[in-house]
C-alpha cells in the first residue's frame, strides 16, 4: 500500500524519508529528508486507493475527482473517502450515509484528479 503524510500543523505534505513502526506495525513517527521527526499527533496518513484516474494519475484518499455519477449529466467534484470497508466518492448534496457513491472504481477511472481536500478545499462546493 502506498502512503503519503500530511503535516497537520504546518498544512503541508511531508517529503517522507523513513517511518518508525511500533511492535504492532503501526506508524508512530515519520522522518522527512531534512531530519525532522513527526510524532503520531503531528501527521495524518493518506492512503492510495490503488486506482488511477483517466490520465493515469494515482488516486489517494482525500483527492478531489471531477467526474460524472451514474445518473448525472454534468460534471461534479467529489472527495475520495474510505466508507464502510471500501473506497467511494462523496456526494455534494449532504453528508448523510446514503450520499456516498459506493463504487469508486468505474466512476473515478473515468474522472480526473483535480486536487485534494487539504490543498484545495475550495474545489468542493459549500454544503
C-alpha positions as CSV (number, residue, x, y, z in Angstrom):
1,X,0.0,0.0,0.0
2,X,1.3,3.4,-1.0
3,X,1.1,6.2,1.7
4,X,1.6,9.9,1.9
5,X,1.8,12.0,5.0
6,X,0.2,15.4,5.8
7,X,1.7,17.7,8.4
8,X,-1.4,18.8,10.3
9,X,0.2,21.8,12.0
10,X,2.1,23.4,9.0
11,X,-0.5,22.3,6.5
12,X,1.9,20.7,4.0
13,X,2.9,17.4,2.6
14,X,5.9,15.7,4.3
15,X,8.7,14.6,2.0
16,X,9.0,11.3,3.7
17,X,12.4,9.7,4.1
18,X,11.5,6.9,6.7
19,X,8.9,5.6,9.1
20,X,9.1,4.3,12.6
21,X,6.8,1.4,13.4
22,X,5.5,0.1,16.7
23,X,5.9,-3.6,17.6
24,X,2.4,-4.0,16.2
25,X,3.3,-2.4,12.9
26,X,1.6,0.9,13.5
27,X,3.2,4.1,12.1
28,X,4.3,6.0,15.2
29,X,6.7,8.5,13.6
30,X,7.6,10.0,10.2
31,X,11.0,11.4,9.3
32,X,11.5,13.8,6.4
33,X,14.6,14.2,4.3
34,X,15.7,17.3,6.4
35,X,15.8,15.1,9.6
36,X,12.6,16.4,11.2
37,X,10.6,13.8,13.1
38,X,6.8,14.0,13.2
39,X,5.1,12.2,16.1
40,X,1.7,10.4,15.8
41,X,-0.3,13.5,16.6
42,X,1.5,15.7,14.1
43,X,0.7,13.9,10.8
44,X,-2.2,12.4,9.0
45,X,-1.7,9.2,7.0
46,X,-3.2,9.3,3.5
47,X,-3.7,6.0,1.7
48,X,-3.6,5.2,-2.0
49,X,-6.8,3.6,-3.4
50,X,-4.7,1.5,-5.8
51,X,-6.6,3.1,-8.7
52,X,-5.7,5.6,-11.4
53,X,-7.8,8.3,-13.0
54,X,-8.4,8.7,-16.7
55,X,-5.0,10.4,-17.1
56,X,-3.1,7.7,-15.2
57,X,-2.7,9.7,-12.0
58,X,-2.8,7.7,-8.8
59,X,-5.9,8.3,-6.7
60,X,-5.4,8.9,-2.9
61,X,-7.8,9.3,0.0
62,X,-8.9,12.9,0.1
63,X,-8.3,13.6,-3.6
64,X,-11.0,15.5,-5.4
65,X,-12.1,13.8,-8.5
66,X,-14.1,15.6,-11.2
67,X,-16.4,13.1,-12.7
68,X,-20.0,12.2,-13.6
69,X,-22.0,10.0,-11.4
70,X,-24.2,7.2,-12.6
71,X,-27.3,9.4,-13.0
72,X,-25.6,12.8,-13.6
73,X,-25.3,14.6,-16.9
74,X,-22.9,17.3,-15.7
75,X,-19.5,17.0,-14.0
76,X,-19.2,17.4,-10.3
77,X,-16.2,17.4,-7.9
78,X,-16.2,14.8,-5.2
79,X,-13.8,13.8,-2.4
80,X,-12.4,10.2,-2.3
81,X,-13.4,8.6,1.1
82,X,-13.0,5.3,2.9
83,X,-16.5,4.3,3.8
84,X,-18.0,1.0,5.1
85,X,-15.0,-1.0,4.1
86,X,-14.4,0.4,0.6
87,X,-13.4,3.5,-1.4
88,X,-16.2,5.8,-2.5
89,X,-16.9,9.3,-3.8
90,X,-18.7,11.8,-1.6
91,X,-21.9,13.4,-2.8
92,X,-22.3,17.2,-2.9
93,X,-25.9,17.1,-1.5
94,X,-25.1,16.5,2.1
95,X,-23.0,14.2,4.3
96,X,-25.5,11.5,5.3
97,X,-24.6,7.9,4.9
98,X,-26.8,7.5,1.9
99,X,-24.9,10.1,-0.1
100,X,-21.8,8.3,-0.9
101,X,-21.2,6.6,-4.2
102,X,-20.1,3.1,-3.2
103,X,-18.2,2.2,-6.4
104,X,-15.1,4.3,-6.8
105,X,-13.6,2.1,-9.5
106,X,-15.8,2.8,-12.5
107,X,-16.6,6.4,-11.7
108,X,-13.1,7.6,-10.7
109,X,-11.3,5.9,-13.5
110,X,-13.4,7.9,-16.0
111,X,-12.8,11.1,-14.0
112,X,-9.9,13.3,-13.3
113,X,-8.0,14.1,-10.1
114,X,-8.0,17.9,-9.9
115,X,-6.7,18.4,-6.4
116,X,-7.2,17.3,-2.8
117,X,-9.2,18.3,0.2
118,X,-6.2,19.5,2.1
119,X,-4.6,21.8,-0.5
120,X,-7.8,22.7,-2.4
121,X,-10.9,22.6,-0.2
122,X,-12.4,25.3,-2.3
123,X,-12.9,22.7,-5.1
124,X,-15.7,21.2,-3.1
125,X,-18.9,23.3,-3.1
126,X,-20.2,24.6,0.2
127,X,-23.0,22.4,1.6
